[in-house]
Amino acid sequence: MALRLIILMAVLLFCLSQVSSEFQSENQKTHPAVVVKGPNRRLLPYLDCAGLCNVRCSKHSRPNVCTRACGTCCARCKCVPPGTAGNREVCGKCYTDMLTHGNKPKCP
């Protein structure tokens, strides 16, 4: 009787371990990788600032200046607006309120 109970418990534990490992691998596929950044150690998604800024500044009259400013804004605000112009309010107050030394909007 004790042997049957031990075998039953072993099978039950094996089944539970298989279900939990399938759930973990499925969970990793649906959620993107997160990166810990900053002094407050919040979990933030990885953002490809260089690629997004290249798209954002592709039609700008001065693409190198635009890309440099966009990279700074992306690093600080963790956001790049969609499209090649406008839509700055999508990224929020951080992006729209950042100014240059001449009190002009910094972020393209």
C-alpha atoms as a printed R data frame, in Angstrom:
    type eleno elety resid chain resno      x      y       z
1   ATOM     1    CA   MET     A     1  0.000  0.000   0.000
2   ATOM     2    CA   ALA     A     2  2.803  2.431   0.860
3   ATOM     3    CA   LEU     A     3  4.577  1.612  -2.401
4   ATOM     4    CA   ARG     A     4  1.476  2.506  -4.414
5   ATOM     5    CA   LEU     A     5  1.170  5.804  -2.565
6   ATOM     6    CA   ILE     A     6  4.817  6.665  -3.279
7   ATOM     7    CA   ILE     A     7  4.437  5.816  -6.980
8   ATOM     8    CA   LEU     A     8  1.237  7.869  -7.194
9   ATOM     9    CA   MET     A     9  2.963 10.884  -5.571
10  ATOM    10    CA   ALA     A    10  5.960 10.570  -7.935
11  ATOM    11    CA   VAL     A    11  3.683 10.521 -11.009
12  ATOM    12    CA   LEU     A    12  1.735 13.498  -9.680
13  ATOM    13    CA   LEU     A    13  4.921 15.526  -9.080
14  ATOM    14    CA   PHE     A    14  6.221 14.642 -12.553
15  ATOM    15    CA   CYS     A    15  2.976 15.832 -14.165
16  ATOM    16    CA   LEU     A    16  3.024 19.083 -12.197
17  ATOM    17    CA   SER     A    17  6.604 19.802 -13.194
18  ATOM    18    CA   GLN     A    18  5.770 19.276 -16.877
19  ATOM    19    CA   VAL     A    19  2.782 21.631 -16.731
20  ATOM    20    CA   SER     A    20  4.719 24.384 -14.948
21  ATOM    21    CA   SER     A    21  7.674 24.165 -17.377
22  ATOM    22    CA   GLU     A    22  5.291 24.431 -20.348
23  ATOM    23    CA   PHE     A    23  3.652 27.477 -18.770
24  ATOM    24    CA   GLN     A    24  7.032 29.163 -18.199
25  ATOM    25    CA   SER     A    25  8.226 28.625 -21.777
26  ATOM    26    CA   GLU     A    26  4.861 29.796 -23.153
27  ATOM    27    CA   ASN     A    27  4.960 32.861 -20.891
28  ATOM    28    CA   GLN     A    28  8.444 33.794 -22.114
29  ATOM    29    CA   LYS     A    29  7.292 33.682 -25.744
30  ATOM    30    CA   THR     A    30  4.349 36.053 -25.228
31  ATOM    31    CA   HIS     A    31  6.100 38.677 -23.071
32  ATOM    32    CA   PRO     A    32  9.084 40.629 -24.429
33  ATOM    33    CA   ALA     A    33 12.378 40.736 -22.590
34  ATOM    34    CA   VAL     A    34 12.697 43.484 -20.010
35  ATOM    35    CA   VAL     A    35 15.767 45.394 -18.986
36  ATOM    36    CA   VAL     A    36 16.472 46.943 -15.599
37  ATOM    37    CA   LYS     A    37 17.585 50.567 -15.996
38  ATOM    38    CA   GLY     A    38 17.997 53.664 -13.866
39  ATOM    39    CA   PRO     A    39 18.483 54.217 -10.171
40  ATOM    40    CA   ASN     A    40 14.898 53.270  -9.315
41  ATOM    41    CA   ARG     A    41 15.321 49.834 -10.964
42  ATOM    42    CA   ARG     A    42 12.006 49.789 -12.793
43  ATOM    43    CA   LEU     A    43 11.515 47.113 -15.427
44  ATOM    44    CA   LEU     A    44 11.444 48.777 -18.833
45  ATOM    45    CA   PRO     A    45 11.130 47.282 -22.287
46  ATOM    46    CA   TYR     A    46 14.210 47.513 -24.509
47  ATOM    47    CA   LEU     A    47 13.908 50.384 -26.987
48  ATOM    48    CA   ASP     A    48 16.014 50.602 -30.168
49  ATOM    49    CA   CYS     A    49 16.573 54.373 -30.123
50  ATOM    50    CA   ALA     A    50 19.007 54.424 -33.060
51  ATOM    51    CA   GLY     A    51 16.665 52.578 -35.405
52  ATOM    52    CA   LEU     A    52 13.573 54.513 -34.389
53  ATOM    53    CA   CYS     A    53 15.384 57.858 -34.670
54  ATOM    54    CA   ASN     A    54 16.745 56.989 -38.114
55  ATOM    55    CA   VAL     A    55 13.182 56.402 -39.307
56  ATOM    56    CA   ARG     A    56 11.930 59.538 -37.547
57  ATOM    57    CA   CYS     A    57 14.644 61.763 -39.090
58  ATOM    58    CA   SER     A    58 14.804 60.151 -42.553
59  ATOM    59    CA   LYS     A    59 13.024 63.069 -44.286
60  ATOM    60    CA   HIS     A    60 14.470 65.865 -42.161
61  ATOM    61    CA   SER     A    61 16.468 68.629 -43.887
62  ATOM    62    CA   ARG     A    62 19.358 68.032 -41.451
63  ATOM    63    CA   PRO     A    63 19.155 64.311 -40.626
64  ATOM    64    CA   ASN     A    64 22.371 64.132 -38.547
65  ATOM    65    CA   VAL     A    65 21.295 66.956 -36.218
66  ATOM    66    CA   CYS     A    66 17.801 65.491 -35.986
67  ATOM    67    CA   THR     A    67 19.115 61.994 -35.196
68  ATOM    68    CA   ARG     A    68 21.406 63.298 -32.441
69  ATOM    69    CA   ALA     A    69 18.590 65.293 -30.782
70  ATOM    70    CA   CYS     A    70 16.153 62.402 -31.199
71  ATOM    71    CA   GLY     A    71 18.645 60.009 -29.590
72  ATOM    72    CA   THR     A    72 18.945 62.259 -26.537
73  ATOM    73    CA   CYS     A    73 15.175 62.564 -26.226
74  ATOM    74    CA   CYS     A    74 14.701 58.814 -26.671
75  ATOM    75    CA   ALA     A    75 17.264 58.022 -23.981
76  ATOM    76    CA   ARG     A    76 15.663 60.405 -21.485
77  ATOM    77    CA   CYS     A    77 11.972 59.871 -22.255
78  ATOM    78    CA   LYS     A    78 12.085 56.218 -23.454
79  ATOM    79    CA   CYS     A    79  9.854 57.089 -26.417
80  ATOM    80    CA   VAL     A    80 10.025 58.117 -30.093
81  ATOM    81    CA   PRO     A    81  6.824 59.355 -31.774
82  ATOM    82    CA   PRO     A    82  5.565 57.466 -34.832
83  ATOM    83    CA   GLY     A    83  6.031 58.922 -38.311
84  ATOM    84    CA   THR     A    84  8.558 61.386 -39.669
85  ATOM    85    CA   ALA     A    85  7.017 64.565 -38.202
86  ATOM    86    CA   GLY     A    86  4.400 65.647 -35.676
87  ATOM    87    CA   ASN     A    87  2.733 63.287 -33.174
88  ATOM    88    CA   ARG     A    88  5.030 64.555 -30.380
89  ATOM    89    CA   GLU     A    89  2.214 64.495 -27.819
90  ATOM    90    CA   VAL     A    90  2.119 60.677 -28.089
91  ATOM    91    CA   CYS     A    91  5.315 60.514 -25.995
92  ATOM    92    CA   GLY     A    92  3.949 62.745 -23.269
93  ATOM    93    CA   LYS     A    93  5.140 65.719 -21.302
94  ATOM    94    CA   CYS     A    94  8.784 64.627 -21.106
95  ATOM    95    CA   TYR     A    95  9.144 64.680 -24.890
96  ATOM    96    CA   THR     A    96  7.111 67.826 -25.593
97  ATOM    97    CA   ASP     A    97  8.533 70.001 -22.791
98  ATOM    98    CA   MET     A    98 12.257 69.376 -23.371
99  ATOM    99    CA   LEU     A    99 13.883 72.621 -24.587
100 ATOM   100    CA   THR     A   100 17.251 73.662 -26.020
101 ATOM   101    CA   HIS     A   101 19.406 76.411 -24.489
102 ATOM   102    CA   GLY     A   102 17.615 78.831 -26.844
103 ATOM   103    CA   ASN     A   103 14.184 77.799 -25.442
104 ATOM   104    CA   LYS     A   104 13.206 75.972 -28.626
105 ATOM   105    CA   PRO     A   105 11.718 72.466 -28.617
106 ATOM   106    CA   LYS     A   106 14.589 69.977 -28.520
107 ATOM   107    CA   CYS     A   107 12.856 66.799 -29.595
108 ATOM   108    CA   PRO     A   108 11.980 66.373 -33.282
